[in-house]
């Protein structure tokens, strides 16, 4: 009976311990849920039929950091697993003290692996034993217990690796008995170089060399091993290796298998030049700049320096190999002496990069070297390789390199050849020492991505749904591998509209690009980039995925990670060099959208919830406290709020002055909005309200009306959970103010009335004064200047008893403004001049600009147009100086009227054109239309009068 006939072919195959967990019923995969839930099943599958206690299960899944309600979470996971496994025949049951999984052990890869090895070791037939062992080793699909990273898992993983090593060693013995010494030699040579003190391995290599007709090398290897053992351990080889050495010395005929002759192998005839390039990719689009850069590496005689191609803002799947092969096939005529190619597996499903000795040996074989001439030592092999390619016009493509050390032995010694190296890291040593040219490779342009999609799925299909096609390109982020995966989905389903795929992609995100075959799974391809990272770097990568905002700068990243700034910079540089992060000017860093989505998934799968929460608390507090500092510089006269101390490890950024503060708020506006959202998601109600407060005045200054509405709606929700009633009053008042700016007067007055009722109920005179002031604006915007003046006078009466000079000045100005609107210019001028004096006395520049604006209006209405121009220009200057862009345009609009009244149409036209542009930029369409009419009226005979009307 053969091993093949003994194989079990169950309806369901469980592969969960010797690789990522995967369960199939026939050919249909069974979804098991997220990584942590999978890990529960993996922990049970290691002990099929045995009861695993709850405590042991928690320890295996979470190690030293279980969640607060670990037993409850575990029960939830197990309930989900039972539902998911209904159709598989895998049963999870509760037994008195713990949980037990019931399934045929031969359907679980680790148990089948061990059973096959037991049968192999009990067989007297080496061929049958070899077949059983090959089947057992073939069950390995990656890292054992891949879903788990706990002390128990690490110990179990190490034990499994030892079992695999023992199986591999036994396999070599059986293969040697079957006469397969020739095919074993490359593997044995590599492994012996990696572990020169393994005596069993040394004996296997000696025997293979002897049977391959290379007894001198077998004896040389024995001497090499004996010397290493003496130098490092102070011992001689064991009896088994010594006896084998003596038998080789005496040419013991029992070492030779029946029917074989240890005569040296011979190769005859001329070896043709190697042509190892894989097929060129099709279709290939774009990359013109990069192709030109590679062309520039070749000089007129065909000579070139070493060229490095690496990825930009995206690791695997960005198209490095495609570019290298496309370029190589375009230039094969320039390399008549051949083309060598090797995948160094620096980032691949195999996990371990290829040993350079294996690559060198492959090149030597391709170059026709007699195996008997190939030395054992890697340095000697590399020297022989360099000798063979010296002076030849050859192309060497080293694909998927992990490190410079992996590449160095494969570089020719002369400059007649060209080397293309693809990899995800910068390979700095090659650039510094060998003068390698570094080409950064980024995502495709929109046109290139659209062309690639069209070539993959057909021009007609793209033309039939152009909007959906553009959305697919955008959702794929113009990332080549994502576009290829999406194209495969689409092209194999020709009757499904593109719009459905776009909707599915919007819903699933990066999960849409997952696949059982890791080579065409974007998450799997990206995961290989993490293997070379330290734990600290992996944690930082994951945290960057959940950081609030579109990107992050160095100070914020330091707070996010909790590391010192210098240490954070090194971590970010490492991620940048692994093509997982892109650096921009001013120490800003960003990720491609798909890489960030993968980082977010990594954070939720790999980082405990307390770690994620602590990091987000730190970065939220960084933004909150830095914004508090900015607010103090920008609006020193408005009320202050007291913040709790920032979280430990959060280091707010110092802002020395007004200009720096305004620039920081402009730059980080999106981050502040996102930070408030993050705080709300974690029910941090006080910071949510504080963000609304700190952003409110800035929003008014910069005209971010809709953003202001969003932050104050969140602020009102948060205020309901706060003990201070003033928080709710202020939230209603500021929502009212925002609705005024949006022209939604009923909503504004509704919120302001609620604020007034609450202020009256809680006897809060300060909030009552401010709310009356806001109501004055609301009624004024609604067109009821009389009602507005009444609220302004009530605000002024309340402010005079509060010892708040800035508030009193604002109220004075508001009374003056609405008095002027009603035609009482003497009262208006008195109040506005009093407001101006008070604002200037207390250096309240924002209020000063408003008072000057009001006085300009009064002067214009009373015919003092030159004085009006002077006041408007003073207000405009202040607003420009302090970055009050939303009010700058209002001053420009007002300034045009006295110019028009004086007949200075050129000046009026200049300021109104500037106002028109700003209104359009700010989305204030009604104001823009009004100014356009004013400009049109200037060209009419009665233009000035019409403009003033």
WOKA-V622982 format. One record per helix or strand of 3 or more residues. SS is the DSSP state (a for helix, b for strand). FROM is the first residue (numbers start at 1). TO is the last residue. If there is no record, write none. Layout:
ss=[SS/SS]
from=[FROM/FROM]
to=[TO/TO]
This chain:
ss=[a/b/b/a/b/a/a/b/b/a/a/a/a/a/a/a/a/a/a/b/a/a/b/a/a/a/b/a/b/a/b/a/a/a/a/a/a/a/a/a/a/b/b/a/a/a/a/a/a/a/a/a/a/a/a/a/a/a/a/a/a]
from=[3/12/22/35/51/54/70/91/98/105/109/126/151/181/199/215/239/253/288/307/320/332/339/356/371/378/395/404/418/428/437/446/459/466/480/498/518/522/535/554/565/582/588/593/609/658/669/685/705/725/745/765/785/805/825/845/865/885/905/925/943]
to=[6/15/25/45/53/62/84/95/102/107/121/137/177/194/211/232/249/255/296/311/330/334/343/366/373/389/401/408/423/434/441/457/464/475/491/513/520/530/546/561/577/584/590/606/634/667/681/702/719/741/761/782/799/821/841/861/881/901/921/938/948]
